[in-house]
Amino acid sequence: MKQYNNNAWASLPPELKVGGVVKGTVSSIAPFGLFVTVAKDIVALVHISEISWTERINDINRYYKVGDPVEAVIVSIDPANRRMSLSIKQLTKRP
């Protein structure tokens, strides 16, 4: 069904650029990271290694729940493959 709808990745909003800060909502949680909805039909990944500088995260569910608001830095965007990577830890100073 998504193939027949407009491709949200073809015309990304101007505020979605590498290095920019984005606010979104956790849409699902996987063992390797968080999927965050940052705009309509655009979901990005926060890899588990991009959550904290100092803490080793073994169970993401202890820190985040589906529906939680999240703020993160856009690390990379690949519209052709419909992928976006985010980093929560880059919002804080590196220790």
Jmol script that loads the backbone (N, CA, C; Angstrom):
load data "model"
ATOM      1  N   MET A   1       0.817  -1.189   0.000  1.00  0.00           N
ATOM      2  CA  MET A   1       0.000   0.000   0.000  1.00  0.00           C
ATOM      3  C   MET A   1       0.868   1.263   0.000  1.00  0.00           C
ATOM      4  N   LYS A   2       1.985   1.215   0.743  1.00  0.00           N
ATOM      5  CA  LYS A   2       2.850   2.393   0.825  1.00  0.00           C
ATOM      6  C   LYS A   2       3.424   2.772  -0.538  1.00  0.00           C
ATOM      7  N   GLN A   3       3.582   1.801  -1.423  1.00  0.00           N
ATOM      8  CA  GLN A   3       4.146   2.089  -2.736  1.00  0.00           C
ATOM      9  C   GLN A   3       3.221   2.967  -3.570  1.00  0.00           C
ATOM     10  N   TYR A   4       1.930   2.942  -3.295  1.00  0.00           N
ATOM     11  CA  TYR A   4       0.972   3.736  -4.054  1.00  0.00           C
ATOM     12  C   TYR A   4       0.780   5.130  -3.487  1.00  0.00           C
ATOM     13  N   ASN A   5       1.181   5.333  -2.269  1.00  0.00           N
ATOM     14  CA  ASN A   5       1.072   6.646  -1.639  1.00  0.00           C
ATOM     15  C   ASN A   5       2.270   7.510  -2.001  1.00  0.00           C
ATOM     16  N   ASN A   6       2.179   8.795  -1.696  1.00  0.00           N
ATOM     17  CA  ASN A   6       3.303   9.689  -1.932  1.00  0.00           C
ATOM     18  C   ASN A   6       4.501   9.252  -1.104  1.00  0.00           C
ATOM     19  N   ASN A   7       5.685   9.370  -1.679  1.00  0.00           N
ATOM     20  CA  ASN A   7       6.919   8.993  -1.005  1.00  0.00           C
ATOM     21  C   ASN A   7       7.391  10.168  -0.150  1.00  0.00           C
ATOM     22  N   ALA A   8       7.268  10.040   1.161  1.00  0.00           N
ATOM     23  CA  ALA A   8       7.689  11.108   2.072  1.00  0.00           C
ATOM     24  C   ALA A   8       9.186  11.356   1.987  1.00  0.00           C
ATOM     25  N   TRP A   9       9.961  10.335   1.626  1.00  0.00           N
ATOM     26  CA  TRP A   9      11.410  10.467   1.544  1.00  0.00           C
ATOM     27  C   TRP A   9      11.849  11.272   0.316  1.00  0.00           C
ATOM     28  N   ALA A  10      11.003  11.371  -0.695  1.00  0.00           N
ATOM     29  CA  ALA A  10      11.363  12.100  -1.915  1.00  0.00           C
ATOM     30  C   ALA A  10      11.450  13.602  -1.662  1.00  0.00           C
ATOM     31  N   SER A  11      10.659  14.096  -0.729  1.00  0.00           N
ATOM     32  CA  SER A  11      10.683  15.525  -0.421  1.00  0.00           C
ATOM     33  C   SER A  11      10.732  15.703   1.097  1.00  0.00           C
ATOM     34  N   LEU A  12      11.924  15.531   1.650  1.00  0.00           N
ATOM     35  CA  LEU A  12      12.105  15.675   3.098  1.00  0.00           C
ATOM     36  C   LEU A  12      11.907  17.133   3.514  1.00  0.00           C
ATOM     37  N   PRO A  13      11.312  17.359   4.667  1.00  0.00           N
ATOM     38  CA  PRO A  13      11.194  18.729   5.173  1.00  0.00           C
ATOM     39  C   PRO A  13      12.587  19.358   5.326  1.00  0.00           C
ATOM     40  N   PRO A  14      12.708  20.657   5.093  1.00  0.00           N
ATOM     41  CA  PRO A  14      14.026  21.317   5.147  1.00  0.00           C
ATOM     42  C   PRO A  14      14.709  21.246   6.510  1.00  0.00           C
ATOM     43  N   GLU A  15      13.929  21.095   7.588  1.00  0.00           N
ATOM     44  CA  GLU A  15      14.545  21.021   8.919  1.00  0.00           C
ATOM     45  C   GLU A  15      15.221  19.684   9.175  1.00  0.00           C
ATOM     46  N   LEU A  16      14.988  18.694   8.310  1.00  0.00           N
ATOM     47  CA  LEU A  16      15.639  17.390   8.456  1.00  0.00           C
ATOM     48  C   LEU A  16      16.917  17.377   7.633  1.00  0.00           C
ATOM     49  N   LYS A  17      18.024  17.746   8.280  1.00  0.00           N
ATOM     50  CA  LYS A  17      19.325  17.750   7.616  1.00  0.00           C
ATOM     51  C   LYS A  17      20.376  17.223   8.583  1.00  0.00           C
ATOM     52  N   VAL A  18      21.446  16.690   8.032  1.00  0.00           N
ATOM     53  CA  VAL A  18      22.514  16.120   8.850  1.00  0.00           C
ATOM     54  C   VAL A  18      23.082  17.190   9.773  1.00  0.00           C
ATOM     55  N   GLY A  19      23.197  16.836  11.057  1.00  0.00           N
ATOM     56  CA  GLY A  19      23.690  17.759  12.070  1.00  0.00           C
ATOM     57  C   GLY A  19      22.586  18.511  12.786  1.00  0.00           C
ATOM     58  N   GLY A  20      21.374  18.452  12.255  1.00  0.00           N
ATOM     59  CA  GLY A  20      20.246  19.135  12.873  1.00  0.00           C
ATOM     60  C   GLY A  20      19.672  18.325  14.028  1.00  0.00           C
ATOM     61  N   VAL A  21      18.973  19.005  14.907  1.00  0.00           N
ATOM     62  CA  VAL A  21      18.317  18.351  16.039  1.00  0.00           C
ATOM     63  C   VAL A  21      16.858  18.155  15.681  1.00  0.00           C
ATOM     64  N   VAL A  22      16.368  16.949  15.957  1.00  0.00           N
ATOM     65  CA  VAL A  22      14.996  16.603  15.615  1.00  0.00           C
ATOM     66  C   VAL A  22      14.290  16.040  16.843  1.00  0.00           C
ATOM     67  N   LYS A  23      12.994  16.314  16.930  1.00  0.00           N
ATOM     68  CA  LYS A  23      12.171  15.742  17.995  1.00  0.00           C
ATOM     69  C   LYS A  23      11.234  14.736  17.367  1.00  0.00           C
ATOM     70  N   GLY A  24      11.056  13.615  18.044  1.00  0.00           N
ATOM     71  CA  GLY A  24      10.180  12.583  17.529  1.00  0.00           C
ATOM     72  C   GLY A  24       9.602  11.748  18.649  1.00  0.00           C
ATOM     73  N   THR A  25       8.962  10.647  18.257  1.00  0.00           N
ATOM     74  CA  THR A  25       8.314   9.749  19.202  1.00  0.00           C
ATOM     75  C   THR A  25       8.787   8.329  18.942  1.00  0.00           C
ATOM     76  N   VAL A  26       9.096   7.594  20.000  1.00  0.00           N
ATOM     77  CA  VAL A  26       9.517   6.199  19.860  1.00  0.00           C
ATOM     78  C   VAL A  26       8.339   5.406  19.301  1.00  0.00           C
ATOM     79  N   SER A  27       8.550   4.793  18.123  1.00  0.00           N
ATOM     80  CA  SER A  27       7.480   4.017  17.495  1.00  0.00           C
ATOM     81  C   SER A  27       7.632   2.526  17.754  1.00  0.00           C
ATOM     82  N   SER A  28       8.876   2.061  17.914  1.00  0.00           N
ATOM     83  CA  SER A  28       9.106   0.666  18.293  1.00  0.00           C
ATOM     84  C   SER A  28      10.504   0.521  18.869  1.00  0.00           C
ATOM     85  N   ILE A  29      10.696  -0.579  19.581  1.00  0.00           N
ATOM     86  CA  ILE A  29      11.971  -0.854  20.234  1.00  0.00           C
ATOM     87  C   ILE A  29      12.449  -2.227  19.791  1.00  0.00           C
ATOM     88  N   ALA A  30      13.720  -2.282  19.376  1.00  0.00           N
ATOM     89  CA  ALA A  30      14.346  -3.542  18.972  1.00  0.00           C
ATOM     90  C   ALA A  30      15.565  -3.763  19.866  1.00  0.00           C
ATOM     91  N   PRO A  31      16.105  -4.978  19.905  1.00  0.00           N
ATOM     92  CA  PRO A  31      17.285  -5.231  20.737  1.00  0.00           C
ATOM     93  C   PRO A  31      18.492  -4.368  20.356  1.00  0.00           C
ATOM     94  N   PHE A  32      18.517  -3.867  19.114  1.00  0.00           N
ATOM     95  CA  PHE A  32      19.664  -3.095  18.637  1.00  0.00           C
ATOM     96  C   PHE A  32      19.433  -1.591  18.643  1.00  0.00           C
ATOM     97  N   GLY A  33      18.232  -1.126  19.021  1.00  0.00           N
ATOM     98  CA  GLY A  33      18.006   0.302  19.061  1.00  0.00           C
ATOM     99  C   GLY A  33      16.544   0.700  19.065  1.00  0.00           C
ATOM    100  N   LEU A  34      16.332   2.013  18.882  1.00  0.00           N
ATOM    101  CA  LEU A  34      14.996   2.594  18.890  1.00  0.00           C
ATOM    102  C   LEU A  34      14.615   3.048  17.490  1.00  0.00           C
ATOM    103  N   PHE A  35      13.365   2.843  17.119  1.00  0.00           N
ATOM    104  CA  PHE A  35      12.845   3.424  15.898  1.00  0.00           C
ATOM    105  C   PHE A  35      12.005   4.617  16.309  1.00  0.00           C
ATOM    106  N   VAL A  36      12.325   5.779  15.721  1.00  0.00           N
ATOM    107  CA  VAL A  36      11.707   7.035  16.114  1.00  0.00           C
ATOM    108  C   VAL A  36      11.012   7.649  14.905  1.00  0.00           C
ATOM    109  N   THR A  37       9.735   7.991  15.070  1.00  0.00           N
ATOM    110  CA  THR A  37       9.003   8.688  14.027  1.00  0.00           C
ATOM    111  C   THR A  37       9.328  10.168  14.151  1.00  0.00           C
ATOM    112  N   VAL A  38       9.982  10.732  13.113  1.00  0.00           N
ATOM    113  CA  VAL A  38      10.411  12.124  13.152  1.00  0.00           C
ATOM    114  C   VAL A  38       9.520  13.035  12.319  1.00  0.00           C
ATOM    115  N   ALA A  39       8.793  12.457  11.376  1.00  0.00           N
ATOM    116  CA  ALA A  39       7.837  13.192  10.544  1.00  0.00           C
ATOM    117  C   ALA A  39       6.843  12.172  10.009  1.00  0.00           C
ATOM    118  N   LYS A  40       5.804  12.637   9.351  1.00  0.00           N
ATOM    119  CA  LYS A  40       4.793  11.716   8.827  1.00  0.00           C
ATOM    120  C   LYS A  40       5.439  10.743   7.844  1.00  0.00           C
ATOM    121  N   ASP A  41       5.315   9.451   8.126  1.00  0.00           N
ATOM    122  CA  ASP A  41       5.855   8.364   7.293  1.00  0.00           C
ATOM    123  C   ASP A  41       7.378   8.318   7.240  1.00  0.00           C
ATOM    124  N   ILE A  42       8.069   9.018   8.141  1.00  0.00           N
ATOM    125  CA  ILE A  42       9.535   8.965   8.188  1.00  0.00           C
ATOM    126  C   ILE A  42       9.950   8.462   9.566  1.00  0.00           C
ATOM    127  N   VAL A  43      10.579   7.279   9.555  1.00  0.00           N
ATOM    128  CA  VAL A  43      11.038   6.638  10.787  1.00  0.00           C
ATOM    129  C   VAL A  43      12.554   6.519  10.720  1.00  0.00           C
ATOM    130  N   ALA A  44      13.222   6.885  11.799  1.00  0.00           N
ATOM    131  CA  ALA A  44      14.683   6.850  11.873  1.00  0.00           C
ATOM    132  C   ALA A  44      15.119   5.898  12.985  1.00  0.00           C
ATOM    133  N   LEU A  45      16.374   5.476  12.924  1.00  0.00           N
ATOM    134  CA  LEU A  45      16.932   4.544  13.902  1.00  0.00           C
ATOM    135  C   LEU A  45      17.935   5.240  14.810  1.00  0.00           C
ATOM    136  N   VAL A  46      17.783   5.011  16.104  1.00  0.00           N
ATOM    137  CA  VAL A  46      18.812   5.380  17.083  1.00  0.00           C
ATOM    138  C   VAL A  46      19.441   4.058  17.503  1.00  0.00           C
ATOM    139  N   HIS A  47      20.662   3.794  17.010  1.00  0.00           N
ATOM    140  CA  HIS A  47      21.342   2.547  17.366  1.00  0.00           C
ATOM    141  C   HIS A  47      21.654   2.562  18.852  1.00  0.00           C
ATOM    142  N   ILE A  48      21.688   1.398  19.450  1.00  0.00           N
ATOM    143  CA  ILE A  48      21.924   1.262  20.893  1.00  0.00           C
ATOM    144  C   ILE A  48      23.234   1.933  21.324  1.00  0.00           C
ATOM    145  N   SER A  49      24.222   1.945  20.440  1.00  0.00           N
ATOM    146  CA  SER A  49      25.510   2.571  20.767  1.00  0.00           C
ATOM    147  C   SER A  49      25.436   4.099  20.741  1.00  0.00           C
ATOM    148  N   GLU A  50      24.347   4.659  20.225  1.00  0.00           N
ATOM    149  CA  GLU A  50      24.185   6.110  20.134  1.00  0.00           C
ATOM    150  C   GLU A  50      23.266   6.677  21.215  1.00  0.00           C
ATOM    151  N   ILE A  51      23.028   5.906  22.274  1.00  0.00           N
ATOM    152  CA  ILE A  51      22.136   6.365  23.340  1.00  0.00           C
ATOM    153  C   ILE A  51      22.905   7.048  24.469  1.00  0.00           C
ATOM    154  N   SER A  52      24.054   6.494  24.873  1.00  0.00           N
ATOM    155  CA  SER A  52      24.786   7.053  26.002  1.00  0.00           C
ATOM    156  C   SER A  52      26.289   6.964  25.769  1.00  0.00           C
ATOM    157  N   TRP A  53      27.003   8.009  26.229  1.00  0.00           N
ATOM    158  CA  TRP A  53      28.469   8.003  26.142  1.00  0.00           C
ATOM    159  C   TRP A  53      29.073   7.066  27.187  1.00  0.00           C
ATOM    160  N   THR A  54      28.496   7.055  28.376  1.00  0.00           N
ATOM    161  CA  THR A  54      29.148   6.387  29.501  1.00  0.00           C
ATOM    162  C   THR A  54      28.491   5.091  29.936  1.00  0.00           C
ATOM    163  N   GLU A  55      27.189   4.972  29.745  1.00  0.00           N
ATOM    164  CA  GLU A  55      26.481   3.785  30.214  1.00  0.00           C
ATOM    165  C   GLU A  55      26.408   2.725  29.132  1.00  0.00           C
ATOM    166  N   ARG A  56      26.582   1.483  29.525  1.00  0.00           N
ATOM    167  CA  ARG A  56      26.399   0.375  28.586  1.00  0.00           C
ATOM    168  C   ARG A  56      24.938  -0.059  28.691  1.00  0.00           C
ATOM    169  N   ILE A  57      24.208   0.164  27.614  1.00  0.00           N
ATOM    170  CA  ILE A  57      22.779  -0.134  27.597  1.00  0.00           C
ATOM    171  C   ILE A  57      22.582  -1.584  27.166  1.00  0.00           C
ATOM    172  N   ASN A  58      22.055  -2.406  28.049  1.00  0.00           N
ATOM    173  CA  ASN A  58      21.767  -3.796  27.723  1.00  0.00           C
ATOM    174  C   ASN A  58      20.273  -4.017  27.485  1.00  0.00           C
ATOM    175  N   ASP A  59      19.453  -3.271  28.210  1.00  0.00           N
ATOM    176  CA  ASP A  59      18.008  -3.406  28.081  1.00  0.00           C
ATOM    177  C   ASP A  59      17.415  -2.031  27.820  1.00  0.00           C
ATOM    178  N   ILE A  60      17.122  -1.745  26.559  1.00  0.00           N
ATOM    179  CA  ILE A  60      16.586  -0.437  26.173  1.00  0.00           C
ATOM    180  C   ILE A  60      15.241  -0.180  26.846  1.00  0.00           C
ATOM    181  N   ASN A  61      14.484  -1.231  27.075  1.00  0.00           N
ATOM    182  CA  ASN A  61      13.154  -1.086  27.671  1.00  0.00           C
ATOM    183  C   ASN A  61      13.185  -0.479  29.069  1.00  0.00           C
ATOM    184  N   ARG A  62      14.323  -0.516  29.743  1.00  0.00           N
ATOM    185  CA  ARG A  62      14.447   0.122  31.056  1.00  0.00           C
ATOM    186  C   ARG A  62      14.468   1.643  30.934  1.00  0.00           C
ATOM    187  N   TYR A  63      14.865   2.155  29.769  1.00  0.00           N
ATOM    188  CA  TYR A  63      15.033   3.583  29.573  1.00  0.00           C
ATOM    189  C   TYR A  63      13.939   4.228  28.730  1.00  0.00           C
ATOM    190  N   TYR A  64      13.399   3.483  27.767  1.00  0.00           N
ATOM    191  CA  TYR A  64      12.419   4.029  26.824  1.00  0.00           C
ATOM    192  C   TYR A  64      11.220   3.105  26.676  1.00  0.00           C
ATOM    193  N   LYS A  65      10.090   3.709  26.381  1.00  0.00           N
ATOM    194  CA  LYS A  65       8.848   2.992  26.097  1.00  0.00           C
ATOM    195  C   LYS A  65       8.290   3.519  24.779  1.00  0.00           C
ATOM    196  N   VAL A  66       7.496   2.720  24.101  1.00  0.00           N
ATOM    197  CA  VAL A  66       6.839   3.167  22.879  1.00  0.00           C
ATOM    198  C   VAL A  66       5.945   4.351  23.227  1.00  0.00           C
ATOM    199  N   GLY A  67       6.076   5.418  22.434  1.00  0.00           N
ATOM    200  CA  GLY A  67       5.307   6.634  22.675  1.00  0.00           C
ATOM    201  C   GLY A  67       6.083   7.728  23.381  1.00  0.00           C
ATOM    202  N   ASP A  68       7.258   7.399  23.931  1.00  0.00           N
ATOM    203  CA  ASP A  68       8.075   8.407  24.610  1.00  0.00           C
ATOM    204  C   ASP A  68       8.590   9.447  23.616  1.00  0.00           C
ATOM    205  N   PRO A  69       8.615  10.723  24.017  1.00  0.00           N
ATOM    206  CA  PRO A  69       9.227  11.739  23.166  1.00  0.00           C
ATOM    207  C   PRO A  69      10.749  11.621  23.223  1.00  0.00           C
ATOM    208  N   VAL A  70      11.398  11.870  22.091  1.00  0.00           N
ATOM    209  CA  VAL A  70      12.855  11.743  21.994  1.00  0.00           C
ATOM    210  C   VAL A  70      13.402  12.936  21.218  1.00  0.00           C
ATOM    211  N   GLU A  71      14.539  13.439  21.658  1.00  0.00           N
ATOM    212  CA  GLU A  71      15.246  14.481  20.931  1.00  0.00           C
ATOM    213  C   GLU A  71      16.617  13.918  20.568  1.00  0.00           C
ATOM    214  N   ALA A  72      17.039  14.113  19.304  1.00  0.00           N
ATOM    215  CA  ALA A  72      18.290  13.518  18.846  1.00  0.00           C
ATOM    216  C   ALA A  72      18.899  14.347  17.714  1.00  0.00           C
ATOM    217  N   VAL A  73      20.171  14.075  17.448  1.00  0.00           N
ATOM    218  CA  VAL A  73      20.904  14.703  16.352  1.00  0.00           C
ATOM    219  C   VAL A  73      20.849  13.772  15.145  1.00  0.00           C
ATOM    220  N   ILE A  74      20.629  14.329  13.960  1.00  0.00           N
ATOM    221  CA  ILE A  74      20.624  13.532  12.736  1.00  0.00           C
ATOM    222  C   ILE A  74      22.070  13.280  12.326  1.00  0.00           C
ATOM    223  N   VAL A  75      22.456  12.011  12.270  1.00  0.00           N
ATOM    224  CA  VAL A  75      23.823  11.621  11.935  1.00  0.00           C
ATOM    225  C   VAL A  75      23.968  11.382  10.436  1.00  0.00           C
ATOM    226  N   SER A  76      22.989  10.716   9.829  1.00  0.00           N
ATOM    227  CA  SER A  76      23.047  10.465   8.391  1.00  0.00           C
ATOM    228  C   SER A  76      21.645  10.314   7.823  1.00  0.00           C
ATOM    229  N   ILE A  77      21.529  10.665   6.539  1.00  0.00           N
ATOM    230  CA  ILE A  77      20.268  10.517   5.822  1.00  0.00           C
ATOM    231  C   ILE A  77      20.560   9.859   4.484  1.00  0.00           C
ATOM    232  N   ASP A  78      19.788   8.818   4.157  1.00  0.00           N
ATOM    233  CA  ASP A  78      19.901   8.116   2.883  1.00  0.00           C
ATOM    234  C   ASP A  78      18.496   7.972   2.289  1.00  0.00           C
ATOM    235  N   PRO A  79      18.021   9.013   1.576  1.00  0.00           N
ATOM    236  CA  PRO A  79      16.656   8.976   1.052  1.00  0.00           C
ATOM    237  C   PRO A  79      16.425   7.849   0.047  1.00  0.00           C
ATOM    238  N   ALA A  80      17.439   7.481  -0.720  1.00  0.00           N
ATOM    239  CA  ALA A  80      17.274   6.427  -1.714  1.00  0.00           C
ATOM    240  C   ALA A  80      16.906   5.092  -1.067  1.00  0.00           C
ATOM    241  N   ASN A  81      17.488   4.815   0.090  1.00  0.00           N
ATOM    242  CA  ASN A  81      17.200   3.574   0.816  1.00  0.00           C
ATOM    243  C   ASN A  81      16.224   3.780   1.974  1.00  0.00           C
ATOM    244  N   ARG A  82      15.717   4.999   2.092  1.00  0.00           N
ATOM    245  CA  ARG A  82      14.758   5.368   3.142  1.00  0.00           C
ATOM    246  C   ARG A  82      15.296   5.062   4.545  1.00  0.00           C
ATOM    247  N   ARG A  83      16.506   5.588   4.803  1.00  0.00           N
ATOM    248  CA  ARG A  83      17.140   5.366   6.110  1.00  0.00           C
ATOM    249  C   ARG A  83      17.646   6.687   6.680  1.00  0.00           C
ATOM    250  N   MET A  84      17.511   6.787   7.992  1.00  0.00           N
ATOM    251  CA  MET A  84      18.038   7.942   8.707  1.00  0.00           C
ATOM    252  C   MET A  84      18.573   7.443  10.042  1.00  0.00           C
ATOM    253  N   SER A  85      19.765   7.894  10.404  1.00  0.00           N
ATOM    254  CA  SER A  85      20.377   7.516  11.676  1.00  0.00           C
ATOM    255  C   SER A  85      20.385   8.715  12.603  1.00  0.00           C
ATOM    256  N   LEU A  86      20.062   8.442  13.867  1.00  0.00           N
ATOM    257  CA  LEU A  86      20.027   9.487  14.885  1.00  0.00           C
ATOM    258  C   LEU A  86      20.965   9.146  16.034  1.00  0.00           C
ATOM    259  N   SER A  87      21.327  10.160  16.810  1.00  0.00           N
ATOM    260  CA  SER A  87      22.164   9.965  17.992  1.00  0.00           C
ATOM    261  C   SER A  87      21.626  10.810  19.137  1.00  0.00           C
ATOM    262  N   ILE A  88      21.305  10.162  20.231  1.00  0.00           N
ATOM    263  CA  ILE A  88      20.869  10.865  21.432  1.00  0.00           C
ATOM    264  C   ILE A  88      22.078  11.376  22.206  1.00  0.00           C
ATOM    265  N   LYS A  89      23.137  10.584  22.233  1.00  0.00           N
ATOM    266  CA  LYS A  89      24.300  10.937  23.049  1.00  0.00           C
ATOM    267  C   LYS A  89      25.033  12.175  22.534  1.00  0.00           C
ATOM    268  N   GLN A  90      24.905  12.496  21.253  1.00  0.00           N
ATOM    269  CA  GLN A  90      25.588  13.657  20.713  1.00  0.00           C
ATOM    270  C   GLN A  90      24.965  14.987  21.135  1.00  0.00           C
ATOM    271  N   LEU A  91      23.843  14.922  21.833  1.00  0.00           N
ATOM    272  CA  LEU A  91      23.235  16.140  22.387  1.00  0.00           C
ATOM    273  C   LEU A  91      23.971  16.590  23.653  1.00  0.00           C
ATOM    274  N   THR A  92      24.746  15.683  24.239  1.00  0.00           N
ATOM    275  CA  THR A  92      25.495  16.013  25.451  1.00  0.00           C
ATOM    276  C   THR A  92      26.980  16.091  25.123  1.00  0.00           C
ATOM    277  N   LYS A  93      27.715  16.741  25.989  1.00  0.00           N
ATOM    278  CA  LYS A  93      29.159  16.881  25.795  1.00  0.00           C
ATOM    279  C   LYS A  93      29.844  15.530  25.998  1.00  0.00           C
ATOM    280  N   ARG A  94      30.789  15.237  25.131  1.00  0.00           N
ATOM    281  CA  ARG A  94      31.534  13.995  25.234  1.00  0.00           C
ATOM    282  C   ARG A  94      32.439  14.039  26.472  1.00  0.00           C
ATOM    283  N   PRO A  95      32.364  13.007  27.311  1.00  0.00           N
ATOM    284  CA  PRO A  95      33.183  13.021  28.535  1.00  0.00           C
ATOM    285  C   PRO A  95      34.665  12.799  28.250  1.00  0.00           C
TER     286      PRO A  95
END
end "model"
wireframe off; spacefill off
backbone 0.3
color backbone group
